Amino acid sequence: MSVTLVFGGARSGKSAWAERIARESGKEVVYVATSCAGDGEMATRIAHHRERRPPEWRTVEEELALAPTLRDWCAPQRLVLVDCLTLWLSNLMFCDGRDYPEVGAIELPPRFHQERAALLALLDAGPAGDVIFVSNEVGMGIVPWGAISRSFADEAGRLNQAVAARADRAVLVAAGLPLVLKGAPC
């Protein structure tokens, strides 16, 4: 079984590239969507992703409990595509409805730490099937303004590092072009 991390900037082509790899795998594909349509713009983005997916792919929507979802759906004959880790991370940061200060220390909800630890433990144990994680690279620009934005960028960077360390393959996508950083070329 293999784990692949595909990451890049916004509109870099990372999702389309991951979807192509999933299609070419020859396996049954389960698409785990971590986003929810909280506004019109997000609804448009979700619709775009849905239109691009083959109709035979099963879609599972899960905003928070990613590790149990992977345990339920990973299987040797199946490839699970998770899109995306940074939306999942954002969902966890705001899962209890708290307001964060503009400055100062940020205390993330307990569930954030629990779900992150559960995902990394699952990866340490080895999922029962192939998994592709899509994630955003948010640390290549300026340092964000505001404590919660900086915390998000920090946590996204830490999560990408942790998943990449456990992954068999890590691929950076820029302008639709993959650059394999770890593992065999695709």
C-alpha positions in Angstrom: 0.0 0.0 0.0 1.3 3.5 -0.7 0.7 7.0 0.5 1.3 10.0 -1.8 1.2 13.7 -0.8 0.5 16.1 -3.7 0.8 19.7 -2.7 1.1 23.1 -4.3 -0.2 26.6 -4.3 -3.8 27.7 -5.1 -4.8 26.8 -8.7 -1.5 25.0 -9.2 -3.2 22.0 -10.8 -2.5 19.7 -7.8 -6.1 18.3 -7.6 -6.3 17.7 -11.3 -2.9 15.9 -11.2 -3.9 13.8 -8.2 -7.2 12.9 -10.0 -5.3 11.8 -13.1 -3.1 9.5 -11.0 -6.2 8.0 -9.3 -7.9 7.4 -12.7 -4.7 5.8 -14.1 -4.4 3.5 -11.0 -6.9 1.0 -12.4 -8.4 0.7 -8.9 -11.8 1.6 -7.5 -11.5 5.2 -6.4 -13.1 6.8 -3.3 -12.9 10.5 -3.2 -12.9 12.0 0.3 -14.1 15.6 0.2 -13.2 17.6 3.3 -14.9 20.9 2.3 -18.4 22.2 2.8 -20.2 24.8 0.8 -20.3 27.6 3.4 -20.8 30.3 0.8 -21.4 30.8 -2.9 -17.7 30.8 -3.8 -17.0 27.5 -2.1 -20.1 26.0 -3.6 -18.8 27.0 -7.1 -15.4 25.4 -6.3 -17.0 22.2 -5.1 -19.2 22.1 -8.2 -16.1 22.4 -10.4 -14.4 19.5 -8.6 -17.5 17.4 -8.9 -17.9 18.0 -12.6 -14.3 16.8 -13.1 -14.7 13.5 -11.3 -15.7 10.4 -13.1 -19.2 9.3 -12.3 -18.1 5.9 -11.1 -16.0 7.3 -8.3 -17.7 7.2 -4.9 -17.6 10.5 -3.0 -17.5 10.5 0.8 -17.9 13.9 2.5 -16.0 14.2 5.8 -15.1 17.5 7.3 -13.4 16.4 10.6 -13.1 12.6 11.3 -10.5 11.8 8.6 -8.7 8.9 10.2 -11.9 6.9 10.9 -13.0 7.6 7.3 -9.7 6.3 6.0 -10.0 3.2 8.2 -13.5 2.6 6.8 -12.7 3.1 3.1 -9.1 2.0 2.6 -8.7 -1.5 1.0 -6.2 -3.2 -1.1 -8.3 -3.0 -4.3 -9.1 0.7 -3.7 -7.4 4.1 -3.9 -8.7 6.8 -1.6 -8.1 10.4 -2.7 -8.4 13.0 0.0 -8.9 16.6 -1.2 -7.8 18.4 0.8 -5.8 18.4 4.0 -5.7 22.2 4.4 -9.5 22.5 4.3 -9.6 19.7 6.8 -7.1 21.6 9.0 -9.2 24.8 8.7 -12.3 22.8 9.6 -10.6 21.5 12.7 -9.3 24.9 13.7 -12.9 26.3 13.7 -14.8 23.2 14.7 -16.0 24.6 18.1 -17.1 28.0 16.8 -14.6 29.9 18.8 -13.4 33.4 17.9 -9.6 33.9 17.8 -7.7 37.0 18.8 -6.1 39.2 16.2 -2.8 39.1 18.2 -1.3 36.8 20.8 -1.2 33.1 21.4 -3.7 30.9 19.7 -5.1 27.9 21.6 -6.5 25.4 19.1 -9.5 23.2 20.0 -8.7 19.8 21.6 -10.4 18.0 18.7 -7.8 19.6 16.4 -5.0 17.8 18.2 -7.0 14.6 18.6 -7.8 14.3 14.9 -4.3 15.3 13.7 -2.8 12.7 16.0 -5.3 10.0 14.8 -4.4 10.7 11.2 -0.6 10.5 11.8 -1.1 7.3 13.9 -3.0 5.8 11.0 -0.2 6.7 8.6 2.4 5.2 11.0 0.4 2.0 11.1 0.0 1.9 7.3 -3.4 2.3 5.7 -5.0 -0.8 4.2 -4.9 0.7 0.7 -3.4 3.4 -1.5 -4.1 7.0 -0.4 -3.4 10.2 -2.2 -3.6 13.4 0.0 -3.9 16.8 -1.7 -2.8 19.8 0.3 -2.0 23.4 -0.2 1.5 24.8 0.2 0.9 28.1 2.1 4.4 28.8 3.4 6.0 30.1 0.2 4.6 33.7 0.5 4.7 36.5 3.0 4.0 35.8 6.6 0.2 36.3 7.1 -1.3 39.2 9.0 -3.1 38.2 12.2 -2.6 35.5 14.7 -5.0 32.9 13.4 -3.7 33.3 9.8 -0.1 32.8 11.1 -1.2 29.8 13.2 -3.0 28.3 10.1 0.1 28.7 8.0 2.3 27.2 10.7 0.0 24.2 11.3 -0.4 23.6 7.5 3.4 23.5 7.2 3.8 21.2 10.1 1.0 18.9 8.8 2.5 18.8 5.3 5.9 17.9 6.8 4.5 15.2 9.0 2.5 13.6 6.1 5.5 13.9 3.7 7.7 12.2 6.3 5.3 9.2 6.4 4.5 9.2 2.7 6.1 6.9 0.1 5.9 9.8 -2.5 5.7 13.6 -2.2 4.9 15.6 -5.3 5.0 19.4 -5.6 2.7 20.7 -8.4 3.3 24.1 -9.9 1.6 25.4 -13.1 0.2 21.9 -13.6 3.6 20.3 -13.7 4.6 17.7 -11.1 8.0 17.8 -9.4 8.6 14.5 -7.5 10.4 15.4 -4.2 10.3 11.9 -2.7 9.7 8.4 -4.1 9.3 7.1 -7.6 8.1 9.2 -10.5 4.5 8.8 -11.5 
